[in-house]
């Protein structure tokens, strides 16, 4: 059984698992997925790529940022049957650039950049964060707990 | 002048009457003459104490001569002042050129003393009153008068520094780096110049008081890499040096980039001219500027007054060099005392306490509050936490007010106001941060009197083209009101927001930043919003199992630092644990739970106590800003009994 006590202005409630089993009666306000103030995910409501998404880590801002942006944009807007098939040149120039900075883009990163092409932010994170710690993605937002997914009303 | 005017005012009616009398009686000229000189300086006021015609002439001559004499004197004085001012200015500039570039690698204890030295050079550097702005050389002066060796520049040859940077970021910490990244992401080909007075590239500070101390690597002070609990290693630097481009190449870089100018301090900001001046005289113009100067650790006045021997054995803690120096001390000293019971003090105490287990080092922590984190946690929780800190091997002295510190018999003696005496070898002062607003005067920016720091609006803007982020920014939070936050995640969030706004976004501070603290491997919490122990709180607790420690949280989510797991957290809820939590005992065990901080019945702050990966829910509750009748119902949203 839960019990409650008061310590001056502070209230303390101890609860058992059973007490918390009933669904919550607290009401939360529905979120607006298009709220311009909110942090956006990888793809903005208008379909553009959010280059500032924490999930991308330093990919769009590093020395190979422009090559990465070109390659990924090409892929994102590609309407071909095999998505991104016309973007090979962009991807190879991106890889060329990345090879010049091995401590920024370790060679295993090639796998990660292809995983990105599937443009699923969740898998991106796990791919980039768990694979190689010195990869740029792990750099800033790995210690920044700011989540890149807005909590939509569930 | 004034007195004569007052006198004349009083005399004027007298004179008027007398003049009428005089006109009737010319023989009274002598009397009038006697009165006339009194009114000469304010002759314009009176109706003309006219005596005879001859007297008129004398009077006119006197006035004329005095007038000419006065004008001549004024011109001579002004010219002399101007000459003096110009020679002064040229002397100062040559003086600055002759002195070497200050290398700010001295220990912070010395830095504390240089702040006192500032007041002296300020007096001598101050030019004549014509100077409209206060002497910008003030900041440069300490570099000349401070007791550091006039070492050569850290760079071998004087580099061609850029004279213009489209994006200029003053300060090279977390907020600045986050802004740089944001700018580069949004403005293709952006050229970003970071100017920092530290010798290091941008790095993150939290590991300096936590993870770096738990490293098994003896060379950790050199590598600054730390092993996370799942075995993965990373550096405290945000990016390796190859990420950045050389400042000399910034202007010519085809795709732009981020360049960092180390060991350079911005001493003057010309807002009208859109340019700044560095301590070596270089001027850099900008289009958009970010001030992310952070702050300087505070020290106790009793220590600053205690003399050289005490100051030598006292350290402040903020930068990499502070970590290196304290790590060195911890290996040699027998006893270290930490003054301060907040985040930094408690974390350092726990870190040193753990190290002390092997070395036999005595770790003492003292503070004026009744318990650790006394200003953050409600009293019951603060007391519980203090017991945990003691278990980490720390001698905690609560309600301790330092009266004096002296050096005797090769030991520091700390005398407390209640009579207790503590003998120790070294003191670490963790008593707060003084936000760095050195540029406020020259830039004409507003400084907040309640919270300190530069006053900026909800979009972090101080003036057109000038933004402030991080510890130094006192900003308007739409939900929670005006505040200044000194946490890592806030630096990231505000830096990123400033970068967005510098590239045209015009977004207000909306995504609420969070913070976290670990006190040993068994107690950790994450918090968001206004977490002030003076607010009424409602805490909802379950009993902690072995699963509910920071260590367990990282092992489960398979990531490194606990805070990393936030970014992995997708909209899907975490997998519920199989084992049910045991029933609550009657003993007050605050193992895990949720604490709500209320202001006018609205939740403005939440602490997740040993409960992890729930920050998005907490953020949502604060964002809503609703009055909830039953906070237990709100607590249900957190599933505190699950993992």
Interface residues (C-beta under 8 A of the other chain):
Chain A: X2 X7 X8 X9 X10 X11 X12 X13 X14 X15 X16 X17 X19 X20 X22 X23 X24 X25 X26 X27 X28 X29 X31 X36 X37 X38 X39 X51 X52 X54 X55 X56 X58 X60 X61 X62 X63 X65 X66 X69 X101 X103 X104 X121 X122 X125 X126 X129 X130 X133 X134 X136 X138 X139 X140 X141 X142 X143 X144 X145 X146 X147 X148 X149 X151 X152 X154
Chain B: X177 X178 X180 X181 X182 X183 X184 X185 X186 X188 X189 X204 X206 X232 X233 X234 X235 X238 X239 X240 X242 X243 X245 X255 X257 X258 X378 X379 X380 X488 X489 X492 X493 X496 X499 X500 X507 X508 X510 X511 X513 X514 X516 X526 X535 X536 X537 X538 X539 X540 X541 X542 X558 X559 X560 X561 X563 X564 X565 X566 X567 X568 X569 X570 X571 X580 X581 X583 X584 X588 X615 X616 X617 X619 X620 X621 X624 X626 X628 X630 X632 X633 X634 X635 X636 X637 X639 X640 X641
